[in-house]
Amino acid sequence: MAETVTEITVAQENEGEIVIEELDKVVLTKGVWSTIVFRYRERDRRTSEFGPPKATLRRYQKLKGAYRKRDSVNLTLDSAKALIQVLNEWIDQGLLGAGEKEEKDE
């Protein structure tokens, strides 16, 4: 188990062979709850070749000194593009961060 955010990885080995190779990692939030986006690729069991890069967004919770995965979302190319598009629209419209406050329906 990872004790620090920098130790968290999606890389996996099976009997000395890399089955999931981590290509990149970006820590989005740190703390008791941490959010990390990973770029990785998996080895095909039939061909032993690595497949195309994939992305996953994961949340970890630190309990008793170790981080444990609590939730994850695997992003396809289409879902990643849709997420980028909607976030850019919200940013451009000033609807995130220091933008307009949403009015609650009462």
C-alpha positions in Angstrom: 0.0 0.0 0.0 1.2 3.5 -0.8 1.9 5.8 2.1 2.3 8.9 0.0 0.6 10.2 -3.1 3.8 10.0 -5.1 3.9 6.2 -4.4 0.5 5.6 -5.9 0.6 3.9 -9.3 -1.5 1.9 -11.7 1.5 -0.2 -12.9 1.1 -3.9 -12.3 3.4 -6.9 -12.8 2.5 -10.6 -13.0 5.4 -13.0 -12.4 7.9 -10.4 -13.3 6.2 -9.3 -16.5 4.7 -5.8 -16.8 0.9 -6.2 -17.5 0.0 -2.5 -17.0 2.5 0.1 -17.8 2.0 3.6 -16.3 2.9 6.2 -18.9 2.0 9.4 -17.0 0.4 10.6 -13.8 -1.0 13.9 -12.7 -2.0 14.5 -9.1 -5.1 16.8 -9.2 -5.7 17.0 -5.4 -3.6 16.0 -2.4 -4.7 15.2 1.1 -6.8 12.6 3.0 -8.8 12.4 -0.3 -6.5 12.5 -3.4 -7.5 12.6 -7.0 -5.1 11.4 -9.7 -5.4 11.0 -13.5 -3.3 8.3 -15.1 -2.3 7.5 -18.6 -1.4 3.8 -19.0 -1.4 0.9 -21.4 -2.2 -2.8 -20.9 -0.5 -5.8 -22.3 -2.7 -8.0 -24.5 -2.7 -11.6 -23.1 -2.9 -13.2 -26.5 -0.3 -11.2 -28.4 1.9 -10.0 -25.5 1.9 -6.6 -27.2 0.9 -3.4 -25.4 -2.4 -1.9 -26.5 -3.2 1.8 -27.1 -2.8 4.3 -24.3 -5.8 4.7 -22.0 -6.8 7.1 -19.2 -8.3 6.6 -15.8 -9.4 9.1 -13.1 -9.1 7.7 -9.6 -9.9 8.8 -6.0 -7.9 7.6 -3.1 -8.5 7.9 0.6 -5.8 7.7 3.2 -6.7 5.4 6.1 -4.4 4.2 8.8 -1.4 5.7 7.0 -2.0 4.1 3.6 -3.9 5.2 0.5 -6.7 3.0 -0.8 -8.5 3.3 -4.1 -12.1 4.3 -3.5 -13.5 5.2 -6.9 -12.4 5.3 -10.5 -13.6 6.3 -13.9 -12.0 4.9 -17.1 -12.1 7.5 -19.8 -12.6 6.5 -23.4 -11.4 8.8 -26.2 -15.0 10.0 -26.7 -15.7 10.5 -23.0 -12.4 12.4 -22.5 -13.2 14.7 -25.4 -16.7 15.3 -24.1 -15.3 16.1 -20.6 -12.8 18.6 -22.0 -15.4 20.2 -24.2 -17.9 20.8 -21.4 -15.3 22.0 -18.9 -13.9 24.5 -21.5 -17.5 25.7 -22.2 -18.1 26.3 -18.5 -14.8 28.0 -18.1 -15.4 30.2 -21.1 -18.8 31.1 -19.8 -17.4 32.0 -16.3 -19.4 29.2 -14.7 -16.5 27.7 -12.8 -14.2 29.1 -10.1 -14.6 32.9 -9.7 -17.4 32.9 -12.2 -21.1 33.5 -11.6 -22.8 32.0 -8.5 -25.6 29.6 -9.3 -29.0 30.6 -8.0 -30.7 27.8 -6.1 -34.3 26.9 -6.8 -36.2 27.4 -3.5 
